[in-house]
Amino acid sequence: MNKLLTRRLFPATSALIAAFLSWTPLPSACAAIYLIGNNAAGRDGMTDETVYRGQRLQLSTRRNPDGSWTGVAEFLDEPQPAITAEGFVSQAEALNGALSRAMAKIDVERRFRGKP
């Protein structure tokens, strides 16, 4: 086949395959794998990694059963307990709350250490 014909056929065939797969029922084995891979806990949570004043932080959120959000900040460089921020209305607020509390803890520790 020449390249021009292939370029024209590929989007059309992929669209037809996607449409066909969306209309056909999933076999039970595929449905089980799909449901296991796309559970609610995986979709509701969010994970982000950031650096603040040389400290690597892993920020994550999770949804509570009552609908509120909890943010968690873990220190990746030092063995310190994780910081939690609970009771936020949205996922973004929980992430920002956990980051804010972790930044405050880092700033307090740096204040007692002095300048490097």
Residue pairs with C-beta under 8 A, 6 or more apart in sequence:
1 9
26 34
41 62
44 62
44 63
44 91
45 60
45 61
45 62
45 63
46 60
46 61
46 91
46 95
47 58
47 59
47 60
48 58
48 59
48 60
48 95
49 56
49 57
49 58
49 59
49 76
50 56
50 57
50 59
50 99
51 57
52 99
52 102
52 103
52 106
53 106
53 107
53 110
55 75
55 77
55 78
55 106
56 75
56 76
56 77
57 73
57 74
57 75
57 76
57 99
57 102
58 73
58 74
58 76
59 71
59 72
59 73
59 74
59 95
59 98
59 99
59 102
60 71
60 72
60 74
60 98
61 69
61 70
61 71
61 72
61 91
61 94
61 95
61 98
62 69
62 70
62 72
63 69
63 70
63 91
64 70
64 86
68 86
68 87
68 88
68 89
69 87
69 88
69 89
69 90
69 91
69 93
69 94
70 84
70 85
70 86
70 87
70 88
70 94
71 84
71 85
71 86
71 88
71 94
71 95
71 96
71 97
71 98
71 99
72 82
72 83
72 84
72 85
72 98
73 82
73 83
73 84
73 85
73 98
73 99
73 101
73 102
74 82
74 83
75 82
75 102
83 98
83 101
83 102
83 105
84 98
85 94
85 97
85 98
85 100
85 101
88 94
88 97
